[in-house]
Amino acid sequence: MPVAAVTGAGQGLGRADCLRLAEDGFDVMCLDLNLDAARETAELCGGTAFQLDVTDRAAVFAVADQIPECFALVNNAGIWNFPSILDVTEQQMQSVIEVNIKGIVWCCQAFVPKMRAGGGGSIVNMSSGAAWTNSPDVGIYPATKAAVESLTKTLALELGVDNIRSNAIGPGLIVSDGTAGNFQGDRANERAQGVPMKRVGAPADIADVVSFLCSNDSRYVSGQVIYVDGAITAGAMKR
Ligand SMILES: NC(=O)c1ccc[n+]([C@@H]2O[C@H](COP(=O)([O-])OP(=O)(O)OC[C@H]3O[C@@H](n4cnc5c(N)ncnc54)[C@H](O)[C@@H]3O)[C@@H](O)[C@H]2O)c1
């Protein structure tokens, strides 16, 4: 059974990705800062739970070293709740760079040798529509996701020779455990009206594209960013 490692697997998009990849026949490593949450996901998908902080480089290598080969790495763990750029603190700056950018680099360093050992693989990095549209209410976050997209393309160039593909997904407005508070009451409908497709997304909308990017159907797709957002990033809408 091919192995898929998913970070931030304890809830939201990461959990949905684990469930879908398990359905696709992967043996799923459910990696999360929160071990109890990772265990719940692992129980649901028949995978294995690991406590992992993606910012801890040594810990990332220790987890990867538990398997001989890996086919899919989904770098999903991310944090997003930040004040305006003028108000962001040094500690907040540090944490968002550590999780959203460095975490991906450490996971690739640790898991790519496992992909090479198996003859190839697929990396899927979770970006955000905000990397493209920007968003004044989350400050520094869009800049980190723009960096994720840049990393994604560089990885595709560096790893193509190893038959390893690297792509990113840019989710739009997705109701997850983490974002549910933004969709309470009338807010859900109000926000849906701003989406060309007139609905907000569900974690499964993202997981289906993760599934495609980890499948043979996407065998010649690399270095791309796929926005899964009901067309929010397609352009400005006539109001
Ligand atoms: N939900 C959305 O609308 C949306 C939109 C665009 C992009 N995204 C991106 O998708 C990803 C998942 O979003 P979500 O809404 O499911 O988030 P969420 O907050 O619901 O879940 C994030 C998970 O990541 C884990 N995590 C946080 N820091 C970690 C760390 N250092 N190491 C390991 N695990 C860690 C948390 O414990 C949690 O289980 C993020 O990268 C986010 O930026 C989400």
The ligand as an SDF file (V2000), in Angstrom:
LIG
                    3D

 44 48  0  0  0  0  0  0  0  0999 V2000
  -10.5110   26.8300    5.5050 N   0  0  0  0  0  0  0  0  0  0  0  0
  -10.2880   27.7150    4.5630 C   0  0  0  0  0  0  0  0  0  0  0  0
  -11.2030   28.4640    4.1500 O   0  0  0  0  0  0  0  0  0  0  0  0
   -8.9280   27.8500    3.9460 C   0  0  0  0  0  0  0  0  0  0  0  0
   -8.7840   28.7660    2.8770 C   0  0  0  0  0  0  0  0  0  0  0  0
   -7.5410   28.8950    2.2940 C   0  0  0  0  0  0  0  0  0  0  0  0
   -6.4590   28.1520    2.7390 C   0  0  0  0  0  0  0  0  0  0  0  0
   -6.6310   27.2850    3.7700 N   0  0  0  0  0  0  0  0  0  0  0  0
   -5.4470   26.5330    4.2120 C   0  0  0  0  0  0  0  0  0  0  0  0
   -5.7730   25.1660    4.3530 O   0  0  0  0  0  0  0  0  0  0  0  0
   -5.0620   24.5860    5.4450 C   0  0  0  0  0  0  0  0  0  0  0  0
   -6.0000   23.9350    6.4280 C   0  0  0  0  0  0  0  0  0  0  0  0
   -6.9860   24.8700    6.8140 O   0  0  0  0  0  0  0  0  0  0  0  0
   -8.1570   24.4760    7.8300 P   0  0  0  0  0  0  0  0  0  0  0  0
   -9.2150   25.5000    7.6410 O   0  0  0  0  0  0  0  0  0  0  0  0
   -8.4840   23.0410    7.7130 O   0  0  0  0  0  0  0  0  0  0  0  0
   -7.4060   24.7460    9.2180 O   0  0  0  0  0  0  0  0  0  0  0  0
   -7.8030   24.2790   10.7200 P   0  0  0  0  0  0  0  0  0  0  0  0
   -7.3630   25.4110   11.5880 O   0  0  0  0  0  0  0  0  0  0  0  0
   -9.2140   23.8070   10.7950 O   0  0  0  0  0  0  0  0  0  0  0  0
   -6.8400   23.0190   10.9600 O   0  0  0  0  0  0  0  0  0  0  0  0
   -5.4480   23.1640   10.9560 C   0  0  0  0  0  0  0  0  0  0  0  0
   -4.8180   21.9510   11.5840 C   0  0  0  0  0  0  0  0  0  0  0  0
   -3.3930   22.1580   11.5260 O   0  0  0  0  0  0  0  0  0  0  0  0
   -2.8270   21.8000   12.7840 C   0  0  0  0  0  0  0  0  0  0  0  0
   -1.5850   22.5470   12.9930 N   0  0  0  0  0  0  0  0  0  0  0  0
   -1.4340   23.8670   13.2640 C   0  0  0  0  0  0  0  0  0  0  0  0
   -0.1440   24.1660   13.4550 N   0  0  0  0  0  0  0  0  0  0  0  0
    0.5590   23.0110   13.2820 C   0  0  0  0  0  0  0  0  0  0  0  0
    1.9190   22.6630   13.3630 C   0  0  0  0  0  0  0  0  0  0  0  0
    2.8490   23.5780   13.7010 N   0  0  0  0  0  0  0  0  0  0  0  0
    2.2800   21.3890   13.1160 N   0  0  0  0  0  0  0  0  0  0  0  0
    1.3620   20.4500   12.8140 C   0  0  0  0  0  0  0  0  0  0  0  0
    0.0390   20.7070   12.7510 N   0  0  0  0  0  0  0  0  0  0  0  0
   -0.3580   21.9760   12.9750 C   0  0  0  0  0  0  0  0  0  0  0  0
   -3.8950   22.1580   13.8120 C   0  0  0  0  0  0  0  0  0  0  0  0
   -3.7060   21.4430   15.0340 O   0  0  0  0  0  0  0  0  0  0  0  0
   -5.1710   21.7460   13.0610 C   0  0  0  0  0  0  0  0  0  0  0  0
   -5.4910   20.3910   13.2950 O   0  0  0  0  0  0  0  0  0  0  0  0
   -4.2090   25.7240    6.0310 C   0  0  0  0  0  0  0  0  0  0  0  0
   -2.9150   25.7040    5.4710 O   0  0  0  0  0  0  0  0  0  0  0  0
   -4.9630   26.9660    5.5890 C   0  0  0  0  0  0  0  0  0  0  0  0
   -4.1150   28.1110    5.5170 O   0  0  0  0  0  0  0  0  0  0  0  0
   -7.8300   27.1200    4.3840 C   0  0  0  0  0  0  0  0  0  0  0  0
  1  2  1  0
  2  3  2  0
  2  4  1  0
  4  5  1  0
  4 44  2  0
  5  6  2  0
  6  7  1  0
  7  8  2  0
  8  9  1  0
  8 44  1  0
  9 10  1  0
  9 42  1  0
 10 11  1  0
 11 12  1  0
 11 40  1  0
 12 13  1  0
 13 14  1  0
 14 15  2  0
 14 16  1  0
 14 17  1  0
 17 18  1  0
 18 19  2  0
 18 20  1  0
 18 21  1  0
 21 22  1  0
 22 23  1  0
 23 24  1  0
 23 38  1  0
 24 25  1  0
 25 26  1  0
 25 36  1  0
 26 27  1  0
 26 35  1  0
 27 28  2  0
 28 29  1  0
 29 30  1  0
 29 35  2  0
 30 31  1  0
 30 32  2  0
 32 33  1  0
 33 34  2  0
 34 35  1  0
 36 37  1  0
 36 38  1  0
 38 39  1  0
 40 41  1  0
 40 42  1  0
 42 43  1  0
M  CHG  2   8   1  16  -1
M  END
$$$$
